[in-house]
Amino acid sequence: MGLPSKKRTPRSRDERRSHHALKETASKKCEKCAAPVLAHRACAKCGTYKGRQIIDVEKRLKRSVKSKKTA
């Protein structure tokens, strides 16, 4: 089994890891309420996606409040 003949310097180690940095998330504004939304996801504030109502936000909010009361 081969062994390294020389020690890697911190600089060469860090240069090798240069692509490990986190990338910024791509977000856009909701067409209806202008809240920031991740791409290809429904808006959490108003429940729309591509201009259509997908999620009934009021119903979902009532359900979460109800489940918190019972817990």
PDB file of N, CA, C and O in Angstrom, chain B, residues numbered from 101:
ATOM      1  N   MET B 101       0.835  -1.174   0.000  1.00  0.00           N
ATOM      2  CA  MET B 101       0.000   0.000   0.000  1.00  0.00           C
ATOM      3  C   MET B 101       0.884   1.243   0.000  1.00  0.00           C
ATOM      4  O   MET B 101       1.809   1.352   0.805  1.00  0.00           O
ATOM      5  N   GLY B 102       0.603   2.165  -0.890  1.00  0.00           N
ATOM      6  CA  GLY B 102       1.420   3.359  -1.009  1.00  0.00           C
ATOM      7  C   GLY B 102       1.147   4.366   0.090  1.00  0.00           C
ATOM      8  O   GLY B 102       0.024   4.499   0.576  1.00  0.00           O
ATOM      9  N   LEU B 103       2.195   5.068   0.468  1.00  0.00           N
ATOM     10  CA  LEU B 103       2.081   6.122   1.472  1.00  0.00           C
ATOM     11  C   LEU B 103       2.484   7.441   0.851  1.00  0.00           C
ATOM     12  O   LEU B 103       3.277   7.452  -0.090  1.00  0.00           O
ATOM     13  N   PRO B 104       1.963   8.560   1.345  1.00  0.00           N
ATOM     14  CA  PRO B 104       2.380   9.843   0.796  1.00  0.00           C
ATOM     15  C   PRO B 104       3.840  10.111   1.116  1.00  0.00           C
ATOM     16  O   PRO B 104       4.277   9.930   2.253  1.00  0.00           O
ATOM     17  N   SER B 105       4.592  10.540   0.114  1.00  0.00           N
ATOM     18  CA  SER B 105       6.015  10.783   0.335  1.00  0.00           C
ATOM     19  C   SER B 105       6.260  12.144   0.972  1.00  0.00           C
ATOM     20  O   SER B 105       7.292  12.353   1.610  1.00  0.00           O
ATOM     21  N   LYS B 106       5.310  13.084   0.802  1.00  0.00           N
ATOM     22  CA  LYS B 106       5.450  14.408   1.394  1.00  0.00           C
ATOM     23  C   LYS B 106       4.130  14.850   2.001  1.00  0.00           C
ATOM     24  O   LYS B 106       3.054  14.438   1.566  1.00  0.00           O
ATOM     25  N   LYS B 107       4.238  15.688   3.004  1.00  0.00           N
ATOM     26  CA  LYS B 107       3.050  16.191   3.690  1.00  0.00           C
ATOM     27  C   LYS B 107       2.352  17.243   2.814  1.00  0.00           C
ATOM     28  O   LYS B 107       3.010  18.073   2.186  1.00  0.00           O
ATOM     29  N   ARG B 108       1.033  17.198   2.782  1.00  0.00           N
ATOM     30  CA  ARG B 108       0.267  18.232   2.068  1.00  0.00           C
ATOM     31  C   ARG B 108       0.301  19.515   2.870  1.00  0.00           C
ATOM     32  O   ARG B 108       0.087  19.504   4.082  1.00  0.00           O
ATOM     33  N   THR B 109       0.566  20.608   2.205  1.00  0.00           N
ATOM     34  CA  THR B 109       0.585  21.899   2.893  1.00  0.00           C
ATOM     35  C   THR B 109      -0.854  22.361   3.107  1.00  0.00           C
ATOM     36  O   THR B 109      -1.757  21.954   2.377  1.00  0.00           O
ATOM     37  N   PRO B 110      -1.063  23.217   4.115  1.00  0.00           N
ATOM     38  CA  PRO B 110      -2.417  23.742   4.322  1.00  0.00           C
ATOM     39  C   PRO B 110      -2.975  24.446   3.086  1.00  0.00           C
ATOM     40  O   PRO B 110      -4.174  24.373   2.819  1.00  0.00           O
ATOM     41  N   ARG B 111      -2.125  25.114   2.344  1.00  0.00           N
ATOM     42  CA  ARG B 111      -2.585  25.820   1.152  1.00  0.00           C
ATOM     43  C   ARG B 111      -3.107  24.842   0.102  1.00  0.00           C
ATOM     44  O   ARG B 111      -4.183  25.058  -0.455  1.00  0.00           O
ATOM     45  N   SER B 112      -2.372  23.783  -0.174  1.00  0.00           N
ATOM     46  CA  SER B 112      -2.823  22.833  -1.191  1.00  0.00           C
ATOM     47  C   SER B 112      -4.069  22.084  -0.727  1.00  0.00           C
ATOM     48  O   SER B 112      -4.937  21.748  -1.532  1.00  0.00           O
ATOM     49  N   ARG B 113      -4.150  21.825   0.586  1.00  0.00           N
ATOM     50  CA  ARG B 113      -5.345  21.187   1.141  1.00  0.00           C
ATOM     51  C   ARG B 113      -6.568  22.087   0.938  1.00  0.00           C
ATOM     52  O   ARG B 113      -7.628  21.620   0.520  1.00  0.00           O
ATOM     53  N   ASP B 114      -6.411  23.387   1.238  1.00  0.00           N
ATOM     54  CA  ASP B 114      -7.528  24.321   1.120  1.00  0.00           C
ATOM     55  C   ASP B 114      -7.901  24.569  -0.342  1.00  0.00           C
ATOM     56  O   ASP B 114      -9.077  24.751  -0.657  1.00  0.00           O
ATOM     57  N   GLU B 115      -6.916  24.577  -1.229  1.00  0.00           N
ATOM     58  CA  GLU B 115      -7.215  24.740  -2.647  1.00  0.00           C
ATOM     59  C   GLU B 115      -8.015  23.552  -3.173  1.00  0.00           C
ATOM     60  O   GLU B 115      -8.875  23.712  -4.039  1.00  0.00           O
ATOM     61  N   ARG B 116      -7.738  22.390  -2.663  1.00  0.00           N
ATOM     62  CA  ARG B 116      -8.466  21.203  -3.080  1.00  0.00           C
ATOM     63  C   ARG B 116      -9.922  21.280  -2.623  1.00  0.00           C
ATOM     64  O   ARG B 116     -10.812  20.766  -3.300  1.00  0.00           O
ATOM     65  N   ARG B 117     -10.165  21.912  -1.492  1.00  0.00           N
ATOM     66  CA  ARG B 117     -11.502  22.020  -0.925  1.00  0.00           C
ATOM     67  C   ARG B 117     -12.246  23.281  -1.360  1.00  0.00           C
ATOM     68  O   ARG B 117     -13.287  23.604  -0.787  1.00  0.00           O
ATOM     69  N   SER B 118     -11.748  23.980  -2.333  1.00  0.00           N
ATOM     70  CA  SER B 118     -12.333  25.266  -2.701  1.00  0.00           C
ATOM     71  C   SER B 118     -13.775  25.136  -3.191  1.00  0.00           C
ATOM     72  O   SER B 118     -14.556  26.078  -3.052  1.00  0.00           O
ATOM     73  N   HIS B 119     -14.137  24.002  -3.755  1.00  0.00           N
ATOM     74  CA  HIS B 119     -15.501  23.823  -4.269  1.00  0.00           C
ATOM     75  C   HIS B 119     -16.452  23.291  -3.203  1.00  0.00           C
ATOM     76  O   HIS B 119     -17.606  23.002  -3.518  1.00  0.00           O
ATOM     77  N   HIS B 120     -16.016  23.152  -1.965  1.00  0.00           N
ATOM     78  CA  HIS B 120     -16.877  22.657  -0.888  1.00  0.00           C
ATOM     79  C   HIS B 120     -17.722  23.754  -0.250  1.00  0.00           C
ATOM     80  O   HIS B 120     -18.522  23.466   0.641  1.00  0.00           O
ATOM     81  N   ALA B 121     -17.570  24.973  -0.672  1.00  0.00           N
ATOM     82  CA  ALA B 121     -18.299  26.090  -0.073  1.00  0.00           C
ATOM     83  C   ALA B 121     -19.797  25.963  -0.342  1.00  0.00           C
ATOM     84  O   ALA B 121     -20.209  25.395  -1.354  1.00  0.00           O
ATOM     85  N   LEU B 122     -20.602  26.494   0.569  1.00  0.00           N
ATOM     86  CA  LEU B 122     -22.051  26.477   0.401  1.00  0.00           C
ATOM     87  C   LEU B 122     -22.468  27.459  -0.684  1.00  0.00           C
ATOM     88  O   LEU B 122     -21.878  28.530  -0.831  1.00  0.00           O
ATOM     89  N   LYS B 123     -23.482  27.083  -1.433  1.00  0.00           N
ATOM     90  CA  LYS B 123     -23.987  27.953  -2.485  1.00  0.00           C
ATOM     91  C   LYS B 123     -25.221  28.691  -1.980  1.00  0.00           C
ATOM     92  O   LYS B 123     -25.972  28.170  -1.155  1.00  0.00           O
ATOM     93  N   GLU B 124     -25.423  29.887  -2.473  1.00  0.00           N
ATOM     94  CA  GLU B 124     -26.573  30.692  -2.069  1.00  0.00           C
ATOM     95  C   GLU B 124     -27.849  30.101  -2.657  1.00  0.00           C
ATOM     96  O   GLU B 124     -27.876  29.704  -3.822  1.00  0.00           O
ATOM     97  N   THR B 125     -28.906  30.044  -1.848  1.00  0.00           N
ATOM     98  CA  THR B 125     -30.163  29.488  -2.325  1.00  0.00           C
ATOM     99  C   THR B 125     -30.853  30.471  -3.260  1.00  0.00           C
ATOM    100  O   THR B 125     -30.865  31.677  -3.016  1.00  0.00           O
ATOM    101  N   ALA B 126     -31.421  29.938  -4.326  1.00  0.00           N
ATOM    102  CA  ALA B 126     -32.120  30.776  -5.299  1.00  0.00           C
ATOM    103  C   ALA B 126     -33.567  30.939  -4.860  1.00  0.00           C
ATOM    104  O   ALA B 126     -34.315  29.964  -4.791  1.00  0.00           O
ATOM    105  N   SER B 127     -33.955  32.164  -4.567  1.00  0.00           N
ATOM    106  CA  SER B 127     -35.336  32.427  -4.188  1.00  0.00           C
ATOM    107  C   SER B 127     -35.888  33.540  -5.067  1.00  0.00           C
ATOM    108  O   SER B 127     -35.146  34.334  -5.644  1.00  0.00           O
ATOM    109  N   LYS B 128     -37.211  33.571  -5.148  1.00  0.00           N
ATOM    110  CA  LYS B 128     -37.869  34.618  -5.928  1.00  0.00           C
ATOM    111  C   LYS B 128     -39.053  35.125  -5.127  1.00  0.00           C
ATOM    112  O   LYS B 128     -39.364  34.584  -4.066  1.00  0.00           O
ATOM    113  N   LYS B 129     -39.715  36.160  -5.626  1.00  0.00           N
ATOM    114  CA  LYS B 129     -40.870  36.716  -4.932  1.00  0.00           C
ATOM    115  C   LYS B 129     -42.137  36.062  -5.455  1.00  0.00           C
ATOM    116  O   LYS B 129     -42.260  35.763  -6.643  1.00  0.00           O
ATOM    117  N   CYS B 130     -43.075  35.846  -4.545  1.00  0.00           N
ATOM    118  CA  CYS B 130     -44.383  35.299  -4.910  1.00  0.00           C
ATOM    119  C   CYS B 130     -45.108  36.319  -5.787  1.00  0.00           C
ATOM    120  O   CYS B 130     -45.050  37.522  -5.534  1.00  0.00           O
ATOM    121  N   GLU B 131     -45.784  35.828  -6.813  1.00  0.00           N
ATOM    122  CA  GLU B 131     -46.505  36.722  -7.727  1.00  0.00           C
ATOM    123  C   GLU B 131     -47.681  37.399  -7.049  1.00  0.00           C
ATOM    124  O   GLU B 131     -48.039  38.522  -7.403  1.00  0.00           O
ATOM    125  N   LYS B 132     -48.284  36.728  -6.078  1.00  0.00           N
ATOM    126  CA  LYS B 132     -49.491  37.254  -5.449  1.00  0.00           C
ATOM    127  C   LYS B 132     -49.182  38.131  -4.232  1.00  0.00           C
ATOM    128  O   LYS B 132     -49.694  39.245  -4.130  1.00  0.00           O
ATOM    129  N   CYS B 133     -48.347  37.634  -3.306  1.00  0.00           N
ATOM    130  CA  CYS B 133     -48.147  38.362  -2.045  1.00  0.00           C
ATOM    131  C   CYS B 133     -46.733  38.931  -1.891  1.00  0.00           C
ATOM    132  O   CYS B 133     -46.458  39.597  -0.893  1.00  0.00           O
ATOM    133  N   ALA B 134     -45.844  38.694  -2.830  1.00  0.00           N
ATOM    134  CA  ALA B 134     -44.473  39.216  -2.850  1.00  0.00           C
ATOM    135  C   ALA B 134     -43.614  38.710  -1.690  1.00  0.00           C
ATOM    136  O   ALA B 134     -42.637  39.360  -1.318  1.00  0.00           O
ATOM    137  N   ALA B 135     -43.965  37.565  -1.120  1.00  0.00           N
ATOM    138  CA  ALA B 135     -43.139  36.949  -0.076  1.00  0.00           C
ATOM    139  C   ALA B 135     -42.024  36.152  -0.745  1.00  0.00           C
ATOM    140  O   ALA B 135     -42.228  35.628  -1.840  1.00  0.00           O
ATOM    141  N   PRO B 136     -40.847  36.044  -0.120  1.00  0.00           N
ATOM    142  CA  PRO B 136     -39.780  35.240  -0.724  1.00  0.00           C
ATOM    143  C   PRO B 136     -40.147  33.755  -0.713  1.00  0.00           C
ATOM    144  O   PRO B 136     -40.599  33.225   0.301  1.00  0.00           O
ATOM    145  N   VAL B 137     -39.943  33.087  -1.866  1.00  0.00           N
ATOM    146  CA  VAL B 137     -40.313  31.684  -2.031  1.00  0.00           C
ATOM    147  C   VAL B 137     -39.162  30.958  -2.726  1.00  0.00           C
ATOM    148  O   VAL B 137     -38.535  31.508  -3.632  1.00  0.00           O
ATOM    149  N   LEU B 138     -38.886  29.721  -2.301  1.00  0.00           N
ATOM    150  CA  LEU B 138     -37.905  28.906  -3.007  1.00  0.00           C
ATOM    151  C   LEU B 138     -38.461  28.528  -4.379  1.00  0.00           C
ATOM    152  O   LEU B 138     -39.674  28.406  -4.550  1.00  0.00           O
ATOM    153  N   ALA B 139     -37.584  28.348  -5.338  1.00  0.00           N
ATOM    154  CA  ALA B 139     -38.000  28.023  -6.690  1.00  0.00           C
ATOM    155  C   ALA B 139     -38.697  26.667  -6.734  1.00  0.00           C
ATOM    156  O   ALA B 139     -38.302  25.744  -6.021  1.00  0.00           O
ATOM    157  N   HIS B 140     -39.714  26.541  -7.551  1.00  0.00           N
ATOM    158  CA  HIS B 140     -40.484  25.314  -7.765  1.00  0.00           C
ATOM    159  C   HIS B 140     -41.180  24.821  -6.497  1.00  0.00           C
ATOM    160  O   HIS B 140     -41.347  23.617  -6.306  1.00  0.00           O
ATOM    161  N   ARG B 141     -41.583  25.746  -5.640  1.00  0.00           N
ATOM    162  CA  ARG B 141     -42.310  25.399  -4.417  1.00  0.00           C
ATOM    163  C   ARG B 141     -43.508  26.333  -4.279  1.00  0.00           C
ATOM    164  O   ARG B 141     -43.481  27.459  -4.776  1.00  0.00           O
ATOM    165  N   ALA B 142     -44.543  25.875  -3.614  1.00  0.00           N
ATOM    166  CA  ALA B 142     -45.717  26.709  -3.367  1.00  0.00           C
ATOM    167  C   ALA B 142     -45.394  27.718  -2.271  1.00  0.00           C
ATOM    168  O   ALA B 142     -44.589  27.443  -1.382  1.00  0.00           O
ATOM    169  N   CYS B 143     -46.019  28.874  -2.338  1.00  0.00           N
ATOM    170  CA  CYS B 143     -45.809  29.931  -1.344  1.00  0.00           C
ATOM    171  C   CYS B 143     -46.426  29.502  -0.017  1.00  0.00           C
ATOM    172  O   CYS B 143     -47.566  29.039   0.015  1.00  0.00           O
ATOM    173  N   ALA B 144     -45.686  29.651   1.067  1.00  0.00           N
ATOM    174  CA  ALA B 144     -46.183  29.265   2.387  1.00  0.00           C
ATOM    175  C   ALA B 144     -47.173  30.287   2.933  1.00  0.00           C
ATOM    176  O   ALA B 144     -48.013  29.938   3.762  1.00  0.00           O
ATOM    177  N   LYS B 145     -47.097  31.530   2.494  1.00  0.00           N
ATOM    178  CA  LYS B 145     -47.979  32.587   2.994  1.00  0.00           C
ATOM    179  C   LYS B 145     -49.372  32.530   2.380  1.00  0.00           C
ATOM    180  O   LYS B 145     -50.374  32.596   3.093  1.00  0.00           O
ATOM    181  N   CYS B 146     -49.433  32.407   1.040  1.00  0.00           N
ATOM    182  CA  CYS B 146     -50.746  32.460   0.381  1.00  0.00           C
ATOM    183  C   CYS B 146     -51.136  31.143  -0.283  1.00  0.00           C
ATOM    184  O   CYS B 146     -52.295  30.983  -0.664  1.00  0.00           O
ATOM    185  N   GLY B 147     -50.216  30.200  -0.436  1.00  0.00           N
ATOM    186  CA  GLY B 147     -50.540  28.887  -0.977  1.00  0.00           C
ATOM    187  C   GLY B 147     -50.673  28.814  -2.483  1.00  0.00           C
ATOM    188  O   GLY B 147     -51.299  27.885  -2.993  1.00  0.00           O
ATOM    189  N   THR B 148     -50.104  29.767  -3.217  1.00  0.00           N
ATOM    190  CA  THR B 148     -50.206  29.741  -4.675  1.00  0.00           C
ATOM    191  C   THR B 148     -48.927  29.215  -5.295  1.00  0.00           C
ATOM    192  O   THR B 148     -47.845  29.328  -4.720  1.00  0.00           O
ATOM    193  N   TYR B 149     -49.073  28.631  -6.493  1.00  0.00           N
ATOM    194  CA  TYR B 149     -47.937  28.174  -7.290  1.00  0.00           C
ATOM    195  C   TYR B 149     -48.275  28.418  -8.746  1.00  0.00           C
ATOM    196  O   TYR B 149     -49.291  27.933  -9.244  1.00  0.00           O
ATOM    197  N   LYS B 150     -47.434  29.160  -9.423  1.00  0.00           N
ATOM    198  CA  LYS B 150     -47.638  29.537 -10.830  1.00  0.00           C
ATOM    199  C   LYS B 150     -48.996  30.207 -11.044  1.00  0.00           C
ATOM    200  O   LYS B 150     -49.660  29.971 -12.053  1.00  0.00           O
ATOM    201  N   GLY B 151     -49.401  31.045 -10.086  1.00  0.00           N
ATOM    202  CA  GLY B 151     -50.634  31.803 -10.225  1.00  0.00           C
ATOM    203  C   GLY B 151     -51.897  31.042  -9.860  1.00  0.00           C
ATOM    204  O   GLY B 151     -52.991  31.601  -9.936  1.00  0.00           O
ATOM    205  N   ARG B 152     -51.771  29.767  -9.462  1.00  0.00           N
ATOM    206  CA  ARG B 152     -52.946  28.974  -9.102  1.00  0.00           C
ATOM    207  C   ARG B 152     -52.941  28.705  -7.599  1.00  0.00           C
ATOM    208  O   ARG B 152     -51.879  28.583  -6.989  1.00  0.00           O
ATOM    209  N   GLN B 153     -54.125  28.613  -7.009  1.00  0.00           N
ATOM    210  CA  GLN B 153     -54.270  28.301  -5.582  1.00  0.00           C
ATOM    211  C   GLN B 153     -54.074  26.801  -5.406  1.00  0.00           C
ATOM    212  O   GLN B 153     -54.869  26.010  -5.912  1.00  0.00           O
ATOM    213  N   ILE B 154     -53.021  26.402  -4.690  1.00  0.00           N
ATOM    214  CA  ILE B 154     -52.693  24.995  -4.514  1.00  0.00           C
ATOM    215  C   ILE B 154     -53.009  24.535  -3.092  1.00  0.00           C
ATOM    216  O   ILE B 154     -53.557  23.449  -2.897  1.00  0.00           O
ATOM    217  N   ILE B 155     -52.668  25.352  -2.108  1.00  0.00           N
ATOM    218  CA  ILE B 155     -52.818  25.000  -0.700  1.00  0.00           C
ATOM    219  C   ILE B 155     -53.826  25.929  -0.050  1.00  0.00           C
ATOM    220  O   ILE B 155     -53.766  27.143  -0.245  1.00  0.00           O
ATOM    221  N   ASP B 156     -54.751  25.374   0.721  1.00  0.00           N
ATOM    222  CA  ASP B 156     -55.685  26.181   1.498  1.00  0.00           C
ATOM    223  C   ASP B 156     -54.995  26.528   2.821  1.00  0.00           C
ATOM    224  O   ASP B 156     -54.994  25.726   3.756  1.00  0.00           O
ATOM    225  N   VAL B 157     -54.415  27.714   2.893  1.00  0.00           N
ATOM    226  CA  VAL B 157     -53.582  28.118   4.023  1.00  0.00           C
ATOM    227  C   VAL B 157     -54.402  28.249   5.301  1.00  0.00           C
ATOM    228  O   VAL B 157     -53.937  27.859   6.372  1.00  0.00           O
ATOM    229  N   GLU B 158     -55.605  28.787   5.206  1.00  0.00           N
ATOM    230  CA  GLU B 158     -56.444  28.973   6.400  1.00  0.00           C
ATOM    231  C   GLU B 158     -56.800  27.622   7.016  1.00  0.00           C
ATOM    232  O   GLU B 158     -56.752  27.467   8.237  1.00  0.00           O
ATOM    233  N   LYS B 159     -57.152  26.654   6.193  1.00  0.00           N
ATOM    234  CA  LYS B 159     -57.493  25.318   6.672  1.00  0.00           C
ATOM    235  C   LYS B 159     -56.289  24.670   7.345  1.00  0.00           C
ATOM    236  O   LYS B 159     -56.421  24.043   8.396  1.00  0.00           O
ATOM    237  N   ARG B 160     -55.127  24.823   6.740  1.00  0.00           N
ATOM    238  CA  ARG B 160     -53.898  24.253   7.293  1.00  0.00           C
ATOM    239  C   ARG B 160     -53.545  24.907   8.625  1.00  0.00           C
ATOM    240  O   ARG B 160     -53.098  24.227   9.549  1.00  0.00           O
ATOM    241  N   LEU B 161     -53.742  26.219   8.732  1.00  0.00           N
ATOM    242  CA  LEU B 161     -53.451  26.943   9.970  1.00  0.00           C
ATOM    243  C   LEU B 161     -54.372  26.486  11.092  1.00  0.00           C
ATOM    244  O   LEU B 161     -53.924  26.264  12.217  1.00  0.00           O
ATOM    245  N   LYS B 162     -55.676  26.343  10.784  1.00  0.00           N
ATOM    246  CA  LYS B 162     -56.632  25.869  11.793  1.00  0.00           C
ATOM    247  C   LYS B 162     -56.265  24.476  12.278  1.00  0.00           C
ATOM    248  O   LYS B 162     -56.354  24.190  13.472  1.00  0.00           O
ATOM    249  N   ARG B 163     -55.851  23.606  11.359  1.00  0.00           N
ATOM    250  CA  ARG B 163     -55.488  22.245  11.712  1.00  0.00           C
ATOM    251  C   ARG B 163     -54.255  22.219  12.622  1.00  0.00           C
ATOM    252  O   ARG B 163     -54.203  21.435  13.570  1.00  0.00           O
ATOM    253  N   SER B 164     -53.258  23.078  12.337  1.00  0.00           N
ATOM    254  CA  SER B 164     -52.060  23.102  13.192  1.00  0.00           C
ATOM    255  C   SER B 164     -52.364  23.667  14.577  1.00  0.00           C
ATOM    256  O   SER B 164     -51.798  23.205  15.568  1.00  0.00           O
ATOM    257  N   VAL B 165     -53.249  24.658  14.658  1.00  0.00           N
ATOM    258  CA  VAL B 165     -53.636  25.221  15.960  1.00  0.00           C
ATOM    259  C   VAL B 165     -54.388  24.173  16.762  1.00  0.00           C
ATOM    260  O   VAL B 165     -54.172  24.031  17.966  1.00  0.00           O
ATOM    261  N   LYS B 166     -55.274  23.437  16.094  1.00  0.00           N
ATOM    262  CA  LYS B 166     -56.057  22.407  16.762  1.00  0.00           C
ATOM    263  C   LYS B 166     -55.155  21.294  17.308  1.00  0.00           C
ATOM    264  O   LYS B 166     -55.369  20.804  18.417  1.00  0.00           O
ATOM    265  N   SER B 167     -54.147  20.898  16.524  1.00  0.00           N
ATOM    266  CA  SER B 167     -53.253  19.832  16.972  1.00  0.00           C
ATOM    267  C   SER B 167     -52.366  20.293  18.133  1.00  0.00           C
ATOM    268  O   SER B 167     -51.984  19.483  18.977  1.00  0.00           O
ATOM    269  N   LYS B 168     -52.036  21.590  18.182  1.00  0.00           N
ATOM    270  CA  LYS B 168     -51.231  22.106  19.287  1.00  0.00           C
ATOM    271  C   LYS B 168     -52.035  22.150  20.583  1.00  0.00           C
ATOM    272  O   LYS B 168     -51.482  21.970  21.668  1.00  0.00           O
ATOM    273  N   LYS B 169     -53.351  22.391  20.466  1.00  0.00           N
ATOM    274  CA  LYS B 169     -54.195  22.420  21.661  1.00  0.00           C
ATOM    275  C   LYS B 169     -54.306  21.046  22.290  1.00  0.00           C
ATOM    276  O   LYS B 169     -54.283  20.925  23.515  1.00  0.00           O
ATOM    277  N   THR B 170     -54.427  20.005  21.472  1.00  0.00           N
ATOM    278  CA  THR B 170     -54.585  18.646  21.997  1.00  0.00           C
ATOM    279  C   THR B 170     -53.279  18.105  22.550  1.00  0.00           C
ATOM    280  O   THR B 170     -53.300  17.223  23.410  1.00  0.00           O
ATOM    281  N   ALA B 171     -52.154  18.602  22.086  1.00  0.00           N
ATOM    282  CA  ALA B 171     -50.849  18.081  22.520  1.00  0.00           C
ATOM    283  C   ALA B 171     -50.442  18.586  23.887  1.00  0.00           C
ATOM    284  O   ALA B 171     -49.371  18.233  24.382  1.00  0.00           O
TER     285      ALA B 171
END
